[in-house]
Each structure stands twice: as C-alpha cells, then as structure tokens.
Amino acid sequence: MVDMGKDTRDSDVGFEDRELAKAAMAIKDVQNYIDETVLVKTSDEESEKPVWRKPGFEGIRSFGEMEQIFSRFIRAHRDAKRLNRAQVGMMVGLHETIFARYERAFSKLQATRLIHLCEILGCSPIEMIHAAAPHFFGESRKEADDKLKLILRILEMSASTASSMLSTLEGLEREDPDSEQLPME
C-alpha cells in the first residue's frame, strides 16, 4: 500500500543535489584552464582588476595599444580609398566628429562597427585583427604574415578553387600523422 501522506521532498532534494553535483563537475577548475591555455596574469589601464592574457611573440599589447592600431588601420585604409572623414562618417551613419573619435582611438570599436567599417573600406576584419594581435596567426612575425597572406588569397578564390584546395589539404592531413587535424563537418 502506498502512503499518500508521505513527504516526497527528500527524494526531490536528492535528485537536485545530484544534478548540482554533475553541473559542478562540468565547470573547469579555472586555474587548470589558465595553465592549459598558457594565460599570463597581467594588468591593463582599462581594468582595475588583474586580467589574464595570452602572450604573443611581441609580448602582451594593452587594450589601448590595440585600439591605437585599429585607429591607424582605419585611417590608412580610408586614406587609400581617398575618402575623407565626413564621407566615411556618412556611410557609417555618424557625424564626422563622432567618426573621428575612432581614428583617434578615443572611442572603442565594437565588433559590429569594425565589420561595418571593413565593408565600407574594402578590407577584411581578419587584416585588422592581424594588425593588432598577430600572435593569433603564428608564433613569429613571418609565420603570422605568411598565414595572413594565405588567408587573404583564399578569400579571393573562386568557390570551386577553394573547394579543391580544401580537399587537397584534407588529403595531406590524412597522410601526415603529426598534423593537428580539425574535426570534419
């Protein structure tokens, strides 16, 4: 006979405790994560607290230094297109003086604004990221520059050439047991 008056909350709590324990196990120990990804504790003018960054072959650039690089990149590409600030500002939907803040690194570029500016100036956001954080592309300046050139060449390829190149590359990876293969889609 089933006791209908029995309080079942004890069994519910046990279930919840087990679920919380599973969730806690899924969260990585942050120090292990920092060690595995080789992050370095540093400081930045923009943060009152320490920040963890991945050092590159040129050291660790501050966020302000990266903003300055973005600013110079935008200005150089605007000048190369022979456009003035008012013209680019109009295309971005900003007054010239507001747009000028990006070229002086007074205002921070959001990812969406960066993409929009790259659309207008005919460059790839990858180029801008390479300028500010080349360590994402390689372990030396030459390696980073070579990989950027390769990426830009790939972006210019026809779809059929890119597909053929990908098939060739995947074939080479299967032949090379030391290659770091990416998961196939």
Rosetta silent file (secondary structure, phi, psi, omega in degrees, C-alpha in Angstrom):
SEQUENCE: MVDMGKDTRDSDVGFEDRELAKAAMAIKDVQNYIDETVLVKTSDEESEKPVWRKPGFEGIRSFGEMEQIFSRFIRAHRDAKRLNRAQVGMMVGLHETIFARYERAFSKLQATRLIHLCEILGCSPIEMIHAAAPHFFGESRKEADDKLKLILRILEMSASTASSMLSTLEGLEREDPDSEQLPME
SCORE:     score description
SCORE:     0.000 S_00000001
   1 L     0.000  135.856 -178.955    0.000    0.000    0.000 S_00000001
   2 L   -88.142  130.608  177.517    1.321    3.447   -0.945 S_00000001
   3 L   -84.420  103.818 -177.251    1.436    6.079    1.783 S_00000001
   4 L   -72.447  -18.479 -178.195   -0.092    9.101    0.057 S_00000001
   5 L   -88.398   -1.337 -177.334    0.688   11.330    3.008 S_00000001
   6 L   -69.514  138.440  178.130    4.456   10.804    2.791 S_00000001
   7 L   -78.771  118.778 -176.729    6.553   13.908    2.125 S_00000001
   8 L   -94.911    4.863 -177.945    8.442   13.306   -1.148 S_00000001
   9 H   -63.616  -30.355  179.307   10.610   16.413   -0.912 S_00000001
  10 H   -59.703  -43.109  179.794   13.523   14.367    0.459 S_00000001
  11 H   -70.878  -33.058  176.805   13.767   12.371   -2.759 S_00000001
  12 H   -65.600  -40.381  179.575   13.414   15.570   -4.824 S_00000001
  13 H   -64.246  -41.220  177.465   16.260   17.158   -2.871 S_00000001
  14 H   -59.304  -41.229  177.670   18.430   14.130   -3.527 S_00000001
  15 H   -63.204  -46.556 -179.968   17.757   14.465   -7.240 S_00000001
  16 H   -62.485  -40.729  178.451   18.548   18.189   -7.178 S_00000001
  17 H   -61.402  -42.027  178.912   21.759   17.553   -5.234 S_00000001
  18 H   -65.136  -40.100  179.383   22.887   15.002   -7.804 S_00000001
  19 H   -66.111  -40.951  177.366   22.129   17.413  -10.656 S_00000001
  20 H   -64.623  -39.462  178.814   24.032   20.225   -8.944 S_00000001
  21 H   -63.545  -40.915  177.565   26.987   17.897   -8.356 S_00000001
  22 H   -62.877  -43.892 -179.851   27.000   16.963  -12.060 S_00000001
  23 H   -63.544  -40.389  179.721   26.889   20.622  -13.064 S_00000001
  24 H   -63.992  -36.387  178.724   29.738   21.454  -10.695 S_00000001
  25 H   -68.416  -28.145 -178.840   31.872   18.703  -12.229 S_00000001
  26 H   -73.375  -23.472  179.687   31.239   20.165  -15.674 S_00000001
  27 L   -79.984  126.299  179.833   32.762   23.500  -14.650 S_00000001
  28 L   -71.891  147.350  170.328   36.514   23.505  -15.193 S_00000001
  29 L   -65.841  121.680 -172.785   38.833   24.466  -12.438 S_00000001
  30 H   -61.419  -36.615  178.990   39.822   27.961  -13.558 S_00000001
  31 H   -65.894  -39.358  175.873   43.493   27.560  -12.591 S_00000001
  32 H   -62.174  -41.562  178.685   43.728   24.377  -14.663 S_00000001
  33 H   -62.349  -45.132  178.856   42.158   26.235  -17.575 S_00000001
  34 H   -59.553  -44.353  179.974   44.617   29.124  -17.196 S_00000001
  35 H   -65.897  -43.864 -178.637   47.534   26.687  -17.097 S_00000001
  36 H   -64.131  -37.458 -177.279   46.279   24.649  -20.082 S_00000001
  37 L   -94.242    4.299  176.227   45.767   27.722  -22.271 S_00000001
  38 L    54.784   52.028  176.240   49.029   29.368  -21.126 S_00000001
  39 L   -89.562  149.417 -176.824   47.431   32.589  -19.942 S_00000001
  40 E  -119.184  133.993  177.186   49.513   35.142  -18.066 S_00000001
  41 E   -73.224  128.167 -179.209   48.289   37.360  -15.254 S_00000001
  42 E  -147.090 -178.136  177.161   48.782   40.989  -16.208 S_00000001
  43 E  -126.123  159.038  176.784   47.233   44.392  -15.704 S_00000001
  44 E  -143.458  144.856 -178.803   45.690   46.850  -18.098 S_00000001
  45 L   -55.310  -27.957 -174.755   44.836   50.526  -17.683 S_00000001
  46 L   -83.841   -5.340 -178.016   41.241   49.718  -18.568 S_00000001
  47 E  -131.157  133.705  177.775   40.704   47.272  -15.733 S_00000001
  48 E   -74.744  -26.089 -177.574   41.036   47.777  -12.018 S_00000001
  49 E  -100.854  161.014  175.599   41.484   44.049  -11.517 S_00000001
  50 E   -61.469  150.548  175.747   44.143   41.753  -12.964 S_00000001
  51 E  -123.891  156.054 -179.988   43.396   40.280  -16.380 S_00000001
  52 E  -110.421  126.679 -175.912   44.627   37.051  -17.942 S_00000001
  53 E  -132.017  160.418  175.898   46.072   37.289  -21.443 S_00000001
  54 L   -98.650  117.586 -179.674   47.841   35.062  -23.916 S_00000001
  55 L   -71.327  145.884  177.127   51.307   36.456  -24.650 S_00000001
  56 E  -110.945 -175.200 -178.986   52.364   36.699  -28.249 S_00000001
  57 L   -69.097  -13.810  175.695   55.736   36.909  -29.957 S_00000001
  58 L  -107.422   18.293 -177.839   55.629   40.691  -29.437 S_00000001
  59 E    86.664 -156.387  179.583   54.631   40.410  -25.776 S_00000001
  60 L  -111.955  114.821  176.967   51.244   41.482  -24.461 S_00000001
  61 L   -81.174  141.773  176.287   49.781   44.597  -26.024 S_00000001
  62 L   -71.775  162.531  177.192   47.494   46.677  -23.856 S_00000001
  63 H   -61.396  -37.238  177.594   43.914   47.168  -24.924 S_00000001
  64 H   -62.905  -40.758  177.596   44.768   50.829  -25.553 S_00000001
  65 H   -62.755  -40.842  179.147   47.653   49.858  -27.860 S_00000001
  66 H   -65.650  -38.948  176.680   45.329   47.597  -29.834 S_00000001
  67 H   -62.049  -39.706  177.411   42.785   50.425  -30.142 S_00000001
  68 H   -62.191  -40.862  178.854   45.578   52.694  -31.470 S_00000001
  69 H   -64.785  -43.676  176.263   46.476   50.057  -34.063 S_00000001
  70 H   -58.146  -42.966 -178.735   42.819   49.763  -35.108 S_00000001
  71 H   -61.602  -47.137  179.127   42.683   53.558  -35.421 S_00000001
  72 H   -64.077  -37.635  178.847   45.787   53.732  -37.637 S_00000001
  73 H   -61.370  -48.077 -179.913   44.443   50.838  -39.726 S_00000001
  74 H   -61.319  -46.917 -178.624   41.137   52.632  -40.341 S_00000001
  75 H   -61.369  -45.390 -178.601   42.864   55.914  -41.185 S_00000001
  76 H   -62.899  -41.466 -179.550   45.322   54.236  -43.588 S_00000001
  77 H   -72.717  -34.153  175.402   42.537   52.374  -45.395 S_00000001
  78 H   -65.190  -45.548  178.650   40.334   55.482  -45.547 S_00000001
  79 H   -62.220  -40.785 -179.931   43.229   57.477  -46.990 S_00000001
  80 H   -62.354  -29.791  177.951   43.993   54.697  -49.501 S_00000001
  81 L   -87.772    0.191  179.788   40.391   54.937  -50.751 S_00000001
  82 L    57.390   42.924  177.117   40.766   58.730  -50.974 S_00000001
  83 L  -111.146  145.271  175.625   37.782   59.280  -48.705 S_00000001
  84 L   -95.296  173.008 -177.004   37.538   61.986  -46.060 S_00000001
  85 H   -61.374  -39.391 -179.019   36.142   61.571  -42.554 S_00000001
  86 H   -62.048  -41.360 -179.270   32.837   63.193  -43.451 S_00000001
  87 H   -65.865  -46.900  179.780   32.285   60.751  -46.322 S_00000001
  88 H   -67.820  -41.532  177.021   33.076   57.653  -44.271 S_00000001
  89 H   -56.215  -42.894  178.934   31.131   59.039  -41.315 S_00000001
  90 H   -61.793  -42.739 -179.392   28.096   59.489  -43.553 S_00000001
  91 H   -69.449  -27.670  178.908   28.347   55.881  -44.806 S_00000001
  92 H   -85.309  -16.197 -179.154   28.698   54.610  -41.235 S_00000001
  93 L    89.008   27.125 -178.892   25.770   56.753  -40.100 S_00000001
  94 L  -127.819  152.904  172.499   27.810   59.043  -37.867 S_00000001
  95 L   -68.075  150.619 -178.783   28.692   62.718  -37.869 S_00000001
  96 H   -51.068  -43.109 -177.702   32.273   63.391  -38.975 S_00000001
  97 H   -68.693  -32.318  177.243   33.369   64.433  -35.483 S_00000001
  98 H   -71.194  -44.060  178.068   31.933   61.263  -33.956 S_00000001
  99 H   -61.258  -37.300 -179.246   33.630   59.106  -36.611 S_00000001
 100 H   -58.427  -26.639  178.868   36.913   60.956  -35.954 S_00000001
 101 H   -62.464  -31.819  177.483   36.860   59.531  -32.416 S_00000001
 102 H   -70.540  -37.085  179.780   37.505   56.075  -33.892 S_00000001
 103 H   -74.414  -15.385  177.292   40.511   57.338  -35.838 S_00000001
 104 L  -104.585    4.183 -177.992   41.933   58.874  -32.683 S_00000001
 105 L    59.536   26.199  176.131   41.189   55.780  -30.542 S_00000001
 106 L   -79.262  -38.279  175.705   39.048   57.982  -28.327 S_00000001
 107 L  -106.318  144.183 -179.674   36.041   55.707  -28.856 S_00000001
 108 L   -84.667  137.820  178.132   36.332   51.942  -28.753 S_00000001
 109 L   -78.718  124.665  170.208   35.414   49.946  -31.808 S_00000001
 110 L   -82.907  157.077 -178.355   32.686   47.393  -31.249 S_00000001
 111 H   -57.079  -39.893 -178.989   32.895   44.256  -33.377 S_00000001
 112 H   -65.570  -39.816  178.279   29.822   45.294  -35.371 S_00000001
 113 H   -68.187  -39.261  177.172   31.305   48.724  -36.155 S_00000001
 114 H   -58.526  -47.102  179.396   34.623   47.098  -37.104 S_00000001
 115 H   -62.506  -44.218  179.717   32.826   44.814  -39.569 S_00000001
 116 H   -60.296  -45.308  178.702   30.831   47.738  -40.977 S_00000001
 117 H   -62.704  -39.221  177.901   33.982   49.816  -41.500 S_00000001
 118 H   -64.348  -37.199  175.705   35.683   46.889  -43.224 S_00000001
 119 H   -60.044  -46.336 -177.541   32.691   46.586  -45.576 S_00000001
 120 H   -69.008  -41.295 -174.427   32.972   50.276  -46.449 S_00000001
 121 H   -89.314   -1.184  174.861   36.770   50.353  -46.756 S_00000001
 122 L    68.883   38.279  177.035   37.012   47.100  -48.735 S_00000001
 123 L  -129.709  171.976 -179.372   39.225   45.200  -46.331 S_00000001
 124 L   -98.940  139.618  173.644   38.827   42.092  -44.220 S_00000001
 125 H   -56.929  -25.395  178.465   38.314   42.202  -40.441 S_00000001
 126 H   -61.783  -37.703  178.531   40.983   39.499  -40.392 S_00000001
 127 H   -63.552  -40.330 -178.697   43.513   42.094  -41.568 S_00000001
 128 H   -69.009  -40.770  177.817   42.593   44.407  -38.724 S_00000001
 129 H   -64.895  -41.248  177.526   42.830   41.627  -36.141 S_00000001
 130 H   -59.756  -40.033 -179.622   46.201   40.597  -37.580 S_00000001
 131 H   -62.305  -40.045 -175.725   47.450   44.166  -37.228 S_00000001
 132 H   -89.584  -31.581 -174.858   46.521   44.324  -33.531 S_00000001
 133 L  -139.879   66.784 -176.027   47.028   40.701  -32.454 S_00000001
 134 H   -64.027  -18.458 -179.409   49.313   38.883  -34.900 S_00000001
 135 H   -64.526  -15.405  174.796   50.010   36.131  -32.353 S_00000001
 136 H   -70.623  -15.651 -174.113   46.629   34.616  -33.309 S_00000001
 137 L  -106.427  -13.558 -179.320   48.170   33.774  -36.688 S_00000001
 138 L   175.937  174.333 -177.509   51.551   32.322  -35.744 S_00000001
 139 L   -93.594   -1.600  175.771   54.443   32.066  -33.357 S_00000001
 140 L  -145.022  164.718  178.921   56.634   34.572  -35.229 S_00000001
 141 H   -59.724  -45.081 -178.974   56.074   37.699  -37.308 S_00000001
 142 H   -61.715  -46.726  179.899   56.962   35.834  -40.515 S_00000001
 143 H   -61.389  -43.557  179.616   54.620   32.934  -39.755 S_00000001
 144 H   -63.063  -44.269  179.684   51.783   35.331  -38.862 S_00000001
 145 H   -65.667  -42.137  178.655   52.326   37.402  -42.018 S_00000001
 146 H   -61.743  -43.610 -179.634   52.528   34.297  -44.234 S_00000001
 147 H   -67.161  -37.194  175.846   49.301   32.908  -42.800 S_00000001
 148 H   -61.618  -45.911  178.567   47.525   36.243  -43.276 S_00000001
 149 H   -58.239  -42.194  178.856   48.630   36.307  -46.926 S_00000001
 150 H   -63.318  -45.794  179.106   47.347   32.768  -47.356 S_00000001
 151 H   -59.248  -45.259 -179.324   44.004   33.607  -45.726 S_00000001
 152 H   -64.966  -37.685  175.750   43.569   36.659  -47.952 S_00000001
 153 H   -63.197  -42.262  179.204   44.403   34.614  -51.042 S_00000001
 154 H   -61.614  -41.530 -179.916   41.826   32.017  -50.008 S_00000001
 155 H   -63.258  -26.469  179.644   39.195   34.735  -49.573 S_00000001
 156 H   -85.404  -12.097 -175.921   39.837   35.860  -53.171 S_00000001
 157 L   -70.492  154.728  171.610   39.490   32.327  -54.629 S_00000001
 158 L   -70.098  161.617 -179.463   36.531   31.101  -56.559 S_00000001
 159 H   -60.969  -40.031 -177.882   34.283   28.654  -54.727 S_00000001
 160 H   -69.364  -37.963  177.771   35.446   25.735  -56.871 S_00000001
 161 H   -66.362  -42.529  178.924   39.139   26.523  -56.309 S_00000001
 162 H   -62.660  -41.308  179.440   38.578   26.838  -52.558 S_00000001
 163 H   -64.009  -43.792  178.169   36.729   23.509  -52.507 S_00000001
 164 H   -63.620  -41.933  179.922   39.530   21.787  -54.460 S_00000001
 165 H   -64.527  -40.549  178.629   42.172   23.302  -52.193 S_00000001
 166 H   -62.922  -42.943  178.220   40.283   22.142  -49.091 S_00000001
 167 H   -61.639  -42.498  178.552   40.068   18.586  -50.462 S_00000001
 168 H   -62.839  -46.344 -179.769   43.808   18.619  -51.197 S_00000001
 169 H   -61.920  -44.043  178.774   44.611   19.951  -47.722 S_00000001
 170 H   -62.869  -36.290  176.155   42.407   17.349  -46.036 S_00000001
 171 H   -65.060  -40.886  177.668   44.175   14.638  -48.056 S_00000001
 172 H   -64.714  -39.617  179.644   47.569   15.927  -46.932 S_00000001
 173 H   -64.045  -36.980  179.106   46.440   15.954  -43.299 S_00000001
 174 H   -67.563  -31.013  179.688   45.372   12.305  -43.528 S_00000001
 175 H   -78.205  -25.055 -176.549   48.825   11.409  -44.884 S_00000001
 176 L  -100.013  104.661 -177.472   50.678   13.347  -42.148 S_00000001
 177 L   -67.441  -18.261 -179.562   50.273   11.579  -38.776 S_00000001
 178 L   -88.938   -7.744 -177.155   51.805   14.571  -36.945 S_00000001
 179 L   -72.712  147.145  176.554   49.307   17.122  -38.294 S_00000001
 180 L   -87.881   98.303 -176.365   46.732   18.611  -35.951 S_00000001
 181 L   -81.233  138.366  174.576   43.562   17.640  -37.740 S_00000001
 182 L   -85.889  153.079  178.539   40.417   19.632  -37.269 S_00000001
 183 L   -63.639  139.165  178.115   37.145   17.754  -36.890 S_00000001
 184 L   -77.311  145.133  179.187   35.434   17.074  -40.198 S_00000001
 185 L   -83.484    0.000    0.000   31.983   18.567  -40.700 S_00000001
